[in-house]
Amino acid sequence: MTDVSLLAETAIHQAQKAGADAADVLVVDGTSLSIEVRNGALEAADRSESTDIGLRVLVDGRQASLSISDGSEAAITAMAERAVAMAKEAPQDPSLGLADADQLATDWDIDALDLSDPNDPLSPDALEALAQEADSAALAIDGVSQSLGSGAGLSRTQIFLATSNGFRGGYTRTGTSVSSAAISGEGLSVERDYAFEARVHAADLPSATEIGRLAGERAVARAGAKRPKTGAYPVLFDERVSSSLIGHIIGAMNGSSIVRGSSWLKDHLGQQILPKGLSVTEDPSRPRTSGSRPFDGEGLSVSRRNWIDDGIVSEWILDLGTARKLGRDSTGNASRSVSGPPSPSVGNLSLTQGMQTKEDLLAQMGTGLWVTSMIGSTINPNTGDYSRGISGFWVQNGEVQGPVNEATIAGNLKEFLPTVIPANDARTHLSRVVPSLLVEGLTIAGD
């Protein structure tokens, strides 16, 4: 196994030797394996291994970032020298800089996060068996005409962050997934749908048979889809897609958007944007969850926060750079990849769940649209104007009438988000725990 800490130390040393005032480095060493089958035949088998080193250097208020996939000392030295030369030509920015020493995280409990499966990884044969099981289950559903393919995959990634002012931290993250997609109908009247499950620990996955069966049932339920009526109707966003609405809120609260002034929420700090009683919470310490982490991308401590508290925007999502530009403190939300400098981001999110079931909300909406899939996206970041291509089911007098597709929903986020009514059906193992959401104020463009 690659000694990621040694690579990080080498990069920091060479950056300082080349003339950097400060530097940080992220090393990511990963292995992944995926198997795909279709209609009982092996479609693809892919394995990848990589070690990537991302170095950021700071010179006189200027910065530059470079990354390489060669862990030799000569390559790291060349990267450091080139990064310093590039930084000297970059514009000065007073917001640039590492965290102060007293800001750096010094204590975390990796074992409590349980982000690494201790068991031996599944073999290629075991992954293929899971994919075949899911594919067979999808094809066994009456009405499925063919498989679009089923797959299984796993990954194991070592992550190590180091800074020139003393931070050192690393951890390992694993993941295993099973997916299946199926088609119903023939010729020009085909419909498709899928099911996908992923877990940090392979033992937590539902059975491949269950995943394939769900993909098949969803595809069959879509058979005979038609365009819905044009008009203004209530819309129920299924739990499969509802987290995208919360994602639009979080994106508008991102410090980078606020600094640029390109956010429809830029003047809404401390204001109500969701109904009272609803909060959007980030919890980076949830065990066995893909969005958990022990520290942020700049080495700061992470903590549980209510970004929306009782419906009110409570804080912007900030890293050190955006915090300095706004005259605020970092919220410990820096995210870092090997290909660039830190930027604000969030991990695990949850929206307060409601008291009603999805079926209750379908009955409550009367006549309208139940959205289960969305394609494309037109979101005006400045105004909150919203438009999405959708498919789902038409609801009449609280009863599902049949599948619909080839339609568009449109509205304004600031106008319809205050009408949100959550169901109680969020899947709690996900990184984004958001239930089905019923909203008013959307226009459906169909027939």
C-alpha positions in Angstrom: 0.0 0.0 0.0 1.3 3.5 -0.9 2.8 5.5 1.9 0.6 8.6 1.3 2.1 10.5 4.3 5.6 10.1 2.9 4.5 11.5 -0.4 2.9 14.5 1.3 6.0 15.2 3.4 8.1 15.1 0.3 5.8 17.6 -1.5 5.8 20.0 1.4 9.6 19.9 1.8 10.2 20.4 -1.9 7.7 23.3 -2.1 9.5 25.1 0.7 12.8 24.4 -0.8 11.6 25.9 -4.1 10.7 29.1 -2.3 7.1 28.8 -1.3 6.0 30.8 1.8 3.4 28.2 2.6 2.0 25.1 1.0 -0.5 22.3 1.5 -0.8 19.0 -0.3 -3.6 16.4 -0.7 -2.6 12.8 -1.6 -5.3 10.4 -2.8 -4.5 6.8 -3.4 -7.4 4.8 -4.8 -8.3 1.4 -6.1 -11.6 0.6 -7.8 -13.2 -2.4 -9.5 -16.5 -2.6 -11.4 -18.3 -5.3 -13.3 -21.2 -4.9 -15.7 -23.5 -7.5 -17.2 -26.4 -7.4 -19.5 -29.0 -10.1 -20.3 -26.8 -12.7 -18.6 -23.6 -11.8 -20.5 -20.5 -10.0 -19.2 -20.4 -6.5 -20.7 -17.4 -4.9 -19.0 -14.8 -5.3 -16.3 -12.8 -2.4 -15.2 -10.1 -2.0 -12.6 -8.2 1.2 -11.8 -5.4 2.1 -9.4 -4.0 5.6 -9.1 -2.0 7.8 -6.7 -2.6 11.5 -7.2 -0.7 14.3 -5.5 -2.2 17.8 -5.5 0.1 20.6 -4.3 -0.9 24.2 -3.6 1.8 26.8 -3.0 1.5 30.4 -1.7 4.1 33.0 -2.5 3.7 36.7 -1.5 -0.1 36.5 -1.4 -0.3 34.6 -4.7 -1.1 30.9 -5.2 -0.8 28.2 -7.8 -1.9 24.5 -7.8 -0.6 21.6 -9.7 -1.2 17.8 -9.6 0.7 14.8 -10.7 0.2 11.0 -10.7 3.9 10.2 -10.4 5.1 9.6 -6.9 8.9 9.7 -7.6 10.9 12.3 -5.8 12.1 13.8 -9.1 8.5 14.3 -10.3 7.5 15.9 -7.0 10.5 18.2 -7.1 9.6 19.3 -10.6 6.0 19.9 -9.6 7.0 22.0 -6.7 9.4 24.2 -8.7 6.9 24.7 -11.4 4.1 25.5 -8.9 6.2 28.2 -7.3 7.1 29.7 -10.7 3.4 29.8 -11.6 2.5 31.4 -8.3 4.9 34.2 -8.8 3.0 35.2 -12.0 -0.4 35.0 -10.4 -2.4 38.0 -9.1 -2.2 38.9 -5.4 -5.2 38.1 -3.3 -5.2 39.1 0.4 -7.7 36.4 1.2 -5.3 33.6 0.4 -3.5 31.7 3.1 -3.4 28.7 5.3 -5.3 28.4 8.5 -3.7 29.9 11.7 -2.1 27.2 13.8 -4.7 27.6 16.5 -7.5 27.0 13.9 -6.3 23.6 12.9 -8.1 20.4 14.0 -6.1 18.5 16.5 -8.4 15.7 17.6 -10.8 13.4 15.8 -12.1 9.9 16.1 -11.7 8.0 12.8 -12.9 4.7 14.4 -16.2 6.3 15.4 -16.8 7.4 11.7 -16.4 3.8 10.6 -15.6 4.9 7.0 -13.6 1.8 6.0 -14.9 -1.7 5.6 -12.5 -4.0 7.5 -13.5 -7.1 5.6 -11.6 -8.4 2.5 -12.9 -6.7 -0.6 -15.2 -8.6 -2.9 -13.5 -10.5 -5.7 -14.3 -9.9 -9.3 -16.2 -13.2 -9.4 -18.3 -12.1 -6.4 -19.0 -8.7 -8.0 -20.1 -10.4 -11.2 -22.3 -12.7 -9.2 -24.1 -9.7 -7.6 -24.5 -8.1 -11.0 -25.9 -11.3 -12.5 -28.3 -11.7 -9.6 -29.6 -8.1 -10.0 -30.0 -8.5 -13.8 -31.8 -11.8 -13.5 -34.2 -10.3 -11.0 -35.0 -7.4 -13.3 -35.6 -9.6 -16.2 -37.9 -11.8 -14.1 -40.5 -9.0 -13.7 -43.5 -9.5 -16.0 -43.5 -6.7 -18.5 -39.7 -6.1 -18.7 -38.6 -6.5 -22.3 -34.9 -6.3 -21.8 -32.1 -5.3 -19.5 -30.2 -2.1 -19.9 -27.5 -3.7 -17.7 -26.6 -4.3 -14.1 -23.4 -3.7 -12.3 -21.5 -4.0 -9.1 -18.4 -2.1 -8.0 -16.2 -1.3 -5.1 -13.6 1.3 -4.2 -11.0 1.9 -1.5 -9.4 5.3 -1.2 -6.6 6.6 1.1 -6.8 10.4 1.7 -4.0 12.4 3.4 -3.8 16.1 3.9 -0.7 18.0 5.1 0.1 21.7 5.5 3.4 23.5 5.9 2.3 24.9 9.3 1.9 21.6 10.9 -1.4 19.9 10.0 -1.3 16.1 9.3 -4.3 14.0 8.9 -5.5 11.0 6.9 -8.1 8.3 6.6 -9.4 5.5 4.4 -12.8 5.5 2.8 -14.5 2.5 1.1 -17.7 1.9 -0.9 -19.6 -0.9 -2.6 -22.5 -0.5 -5.0 -25.0 -2.5 -7.0 -27.2 -1.1 -9.8 -29.7 -2.3 -12.3 -31.6 -0.7 -15.2 -34.5 -2.2 -17.2 -36.7 -1.5 -20.2 -40.4 -2.1 -20.7 -42.2 -1.9 -24.0 -41.1 -2.4 -27.6 -40.1 -0.3 -30.6 -40.8 3.4 -30.1 -42.9 2.9 -27.0 -40.1 1.9 -24.6 -39.6 3.2 -21.1 -36.7 2.7 -18.7 -35.9 3.0 -15.1 -33.3 1.9 -12.6 -32.4 1.1 -9.0 -29.1 1.9 -7.3 -27.7 1.2 -3.8 -24.3 2.0 -2.3 -22.9 1.6 1.1 -19.6 2.2 2.9 -19.7 -1.4 4.2 -20.6 -4.1 1.8 -22.6 -6.0 4.5 -25.1 -3.1 4.7 -26.2 -3.4 1.1 -29.7 -4.8 0.4 -29.8 -8.0 -1.7 -29.0 -7.7 -5.4 -32.3 -9.5 -6.1 -34.2 -6.7 -4.3 -32.3 -4.0 -6.4 -32.9 -5.8 -9.7 -36.6 -6.4 -8.8 -37.1 -2.7 -8.0 -35.5 -1.6 -11.3 -37.8 -3.9 -13.2 -41.0 -2.9 -11.3 -40.1 0.8 -11.9 -39.6 0.3 -15.6 -42.9 -1.6 -15.9 -44.8 1.1 -14.0 -43.6 3.6 -16.6 -45.1 1.7 -19.6 -47.5 3.7 -21.7 -46.4 7.1 -20.4 -48.1 10.2 -21.9 -47.6 13.9 -21.7 -49.5 15.5 -18.8 -51.9 18.4 -18.9 -50.5 21.9 -19.2 -51.4 24.2 -16.3 -50.5 25.2 -12.7 -50.7 22.2 -10.4 -49.2 21.0 -7.1 -46.1 18.9 -7.6 -44.9 16.1 -5.3 -41.1 15.5 -5.7 -40.4 11.9 -4.9 -37.8 11.0 -2.4 -35.6 9.8 -5.2 -35.3 13.4 -6.6 -36.3 15.7 -3.7 -32.8 16.3 -2.5 -32.1 18.3 -5.6 -34.3 21.1 -4.3 -32.3 21.3 -1.1 -29.2 21.2 -3.2 -30.3 24.4 -5.0 -30.7 26.1 -1.6 -27.2 24.9 -0.4 -25.7 26.0 -3.7 -27.1 29.5 -3.3 -25.7 29.6 0.3 -22.2 28.7 -0.9 -19.7 31.3 0.0 -18.2 31.4 -3.5 -21.7 32.4 -4.9 -22.2 35.0 -2.1 -18.7 36.6 -2.8 -19.5 36.8 -6.5 -22.9 38.2 -5.8 -24.4 35.5 -8.1 -26.9 34.0 -5.6 -30.6 34.3 -5.4 -30.2 34.1 -1.6 -27.5 36.8 -1.3 -29.8 39.2 0.6 -31.5 36.5 2.6 -29.2 35.8 5.6 -31.5 35.7 8.6 -34.6 35.5 6.5 -37.3 32.8 6.1 -37.1 30.7 3.0 -38.7 27.4 4.2 -41.7 26.9 6.4 -41.3 27.2 10.2 -40.3 23.9 11.7 -38.1 22.8 8.9 -34.3 22.8 9.3 -31.5 21.7 6.9 -28.8 20.1 9.0 -25.2 19.1 8.1 -23.7 16.3 10.3 -20.2 15.3 9.2 -19.9 12.7 12.0 -22.6 10.2 10.9 -21.0 6.7 11.0 -20.8 4.6 7.8 -22.0 7.5 5.7 -20.3 8.6 2.5 -20.5 12.4 3.3 -18.8 12.1 6.7 -15.3 13.3 7.3 -13.0 14.0 10.3 -11.7 17.4 9.1 -12.2 19.8 6.2 -10.0 20.4 3.2 -7.9 23.0 5.0 -7.4 21.0 8.2 -10.1 22.7 10.2 -12.5 20.9 12.6 -15.9 20.0 11.3 -19.1 20.2 13.3 -22.9 19.7 13.1 -24.7 22.8 11.8 -28.2 23.9 10.9 -27.8 25.8 7.7 -31.5 26.5 7.7 -32.8 26.8 11.2 -36.6 26.7 11.7 -36.9 27.8 8.1 -34.4 30.7 8.4 -31.0 31.0 6.6 -28.6 31.0 9.5 -25.1 31.2 7.9 -23.2 31.1 4.7 -21.2 28.0 3.8 -17.5 29.1 4.0 -13.9 28.1 3.6 -11.1 30.3 4.8 -10.9 32.3 1.5 -14.6 33.2 1.2 -14.8 33.8 5.0 -12.0 36.4 4.8 -13.6 38.1 1.8 -16.9 38.4 3.7 -15.3 39.4 7.1 -16.6 36.2 8.7 -15.1 33.0 10.2 -14.7 29.8 8.2 -17.5 27.3 8.9 -15.0 24.4 8.4 -16.5 23.6 5.0 -13.5 23.6 2.7 -13.5 20.9 0.2 -10.3 20.0 -1.7 -9.5 17.9 -4.7 -6.0 17.2 -6.1 -6.8 19.3 -9.1 -7.3 22.7 -7.5 -7.4 24.9 -4.4 -10.0 24.6 -1.6 -13.6 25.8 -2.1 -16.7 25.7 0.1 -18.8 22.5 0.1 -21.1 20.4 2.3 -21.3 16.7 3.1 -24.1 14.9 4.8 -27.4 16.9 4.8 -30.8 16.2 6.2 -34.2 18.0 6.1 -36.6 17.8 8.9 -39.0 14.9 8.1 -42.8 15.4 8.3 -45.6 13.5 10.0 -47.4 12.3 6.8 -46.6 9.5 4.4 -46.1 10.0 0.7 -49.5 8.5 0.2 -51.0 11.1 2.5 -49.4 13.8 0.4 -50.7 12.3 -2.8 -54.2 12.3 -1.4 -53.7 15.9 -0.1 -52.5 17.2 -3.5 -55.7 16.3 -5.2 -54.8 16.8 -8.9 -51.2 17.3 -9.9 -47.9 15.7 -10.7 -45.8 13.1 -8.8 -42.2 13.6 -10.1 -40.0 10.5 -10.0 -37.3 11.5 -12.5 -35.7 14.7 -13.8 -33.5 15.5 -16.7 -31.6 18.7 -17.6 -31.6 21.8 -15.4 -32.1 25.5 -15.9 -31.6 27.4 -12.7 -30.9 31.1 -12.9 -28.4 31.6 -10.0 -29.3 35.3 -9.6 -33.1 35.1 -9.6 -34.0 31.5 -8.6 -36.0 30.9 -11.7 -36.3 27.1 -12.1 -37.1 24.8 -15.0 -36.6 21.0 -15.2 -37.6 18.2 -17.6 -39.5 15.5 -15.8 -41.2 12.2 -15.8 -43.5 10.6 -13.2 -47.2 10.0 -12.6 -50.4 12.0 -13.0 -52.6 12.2 -10.0 -56.3 12.9 -10.1 -58.4 13.4 -7.0 -55.6 11.9 -4.9 -55.3 8.7 -7.0 -52.5 7.8 -9.3 -53.8 7.7 -12.9 -50.8 6.6 -14.9 -47.2 7.5 -16.0 -46.3 10.7 -17.7 -43.2 12.0 -19.5 -41.9 14.6 -21.9 -43.0 17.5 -19.7 -41.4 20.5 -18.0 -42.0 22.0 -14.6 -41.1 25.7 -14.0 -41.4 28.2 -11.2 -39.3 30.3 -8.9 -37.4 28.8 -5.9 -38.1 31.8 -3.7 -41.8 31.6 -4.4 -42.5 27.8 -4.1 -40.0 26.7 -1.5 -42.0 28.4 1.4 -44.9 26.1 0.4 -42.9 22.9 1.0 -44.6 20.0 2.9 -42.3 17.1 3.7 -43.3 13.4 4.0 -41.7 11.0 6.4 -40.1 8.6 3.8 -36.4 9.8 3.7 -33.9 6.9 3.6 -31.7 7.6 6.6 -28.6 5.7 5.3 -28.1 8.3 2.5 -25.7 11.2 2.7 -28.7 13.5 1.7 -31.6 12.5 3.9 -34.5 14.3 2.3 -38.1 13.0 2.2 -40.7 13.4 -0.6 -41.7 17.1 -0.9 -45.1 18.5 -1.9 -45.0 22.1 -3.3 -47.3 24.6 -4.8 -46.6 27.3 -7.4 -45.2 25.4 -10.3 -46.4 25.4 -13.9 -46.4 22.1 -15.9 -45.8 22.3 -19.6 -47.2 19.2 -21.4 -50.2 18.8 -23.7 
